[in-house]
Amino acid sequence: MEQAEREAFRRQAEREGKSLSAWLRDAGRRQLAEAGEPEIGTVDDLRRFFSAVPDRACDEPESDWEQHREVIDSSRARGRPTA
């Protein structure tokens, strides 16, 4: 962080009656809230997901491996959700 930027943050924090650390935490939390939580980011999220998904009929054909691989590769390209 450049000194001028740090000083601008510190002044704003002071105007809001906060320490620089508290101001930065609040700014980070706002960014996270705006970005939204990943749909499945925890084990509990995963359990809720599977409990809400109806069982698939046994007679439905399974997607072929290439389709699965495309989904996996796409997921890897997006990266792992942060906690």
Secondary structure by P-SEA (a helix, b strand, c coil): ccaaaaaaaaaaaaaacccaaaaaaaaaaaaaaaacccccccaaaaaaaaaaccccccccccccaaaaaaaaaaaaaaccccc
